[in-house]
């Protein structure tokens, strides 16, 4: 930097400082695809015995994760955001239109739309 004027050195220092300040914020922001992946994987973090209800049949979490991954891979080109994923992939059967449900071991049940929306809000609030 010896060939630079004092002004140029100060500008470089200021740019480096700004880069240092803003890089950590950007490094922790999840992409929309990372959010979708995290949402799918969040099904694994439910209490043991949780069931994923699809078209009236109960599936374990491993089957649910497999199904959601497959369904997402087929619709990926149309899905731009995690909200799109929830609305068009994770909430209802594309065959019957029937809402997916999450049934916990205590028999309480929520729609998959509610389940994934809550998980998304939690993901986004953690960044």
Residue pairs with C-beta under 8 A, 6 or more apart in sequence:
1 8
1 9
1 12
4 12
28 127
29 127
30 38
30 123
30 127
32 80
32 81
32 82
35 82
35 85
35 120
35 123
35 124
36 72
36 79
36 82
36 85
38 119
38 123
39 82
39 85
39 86
39 90
39 116
39 119
39 120
39 123
40 65
40 68
40 69
40 72
40 90
41 65
42 116
42 119
43 50
43 52
43 61
43 64
43 65
43 68
44 61
44 62
44 65
46 61
46 102
46 104
47 104
47 105
48 105
49 104
49 105
50 61
50 102
50 103
50 104
50 105
51 58
51 59
51 60
51 102
51 103
52 58
52 59
52 60
52 61
52 63
52 64
52 67
52 100
52 101
52 102
52 103
52 112
53 59
53 100
53 101
53 102
53 103
53 109
54 64
54 67
54 93
54 98
54 100
55 93
55 95
55 96
55 98
56 98
58 103
59 67
68 89
68 90
71 89
71 90
71 94
72 79
72 85
72 89
75 88
75 89
78 84
78 88
79 85
79 88
79 89
82 120
82 123
83 120
85 116
86 113
86 116
86 117
86 120
87 113
90 100
90 112
90 113
90 116
91 99
91 100
91 111
91 112
91 113
91 116
92 98
92 99
92 100
92 112
92 113
93 100
99 111
99 112
99 113
100 111
100 112
100 113
101 109
101 110
101 111
101 112
102 109
102 110
102 111
102 112
102 115
103 109
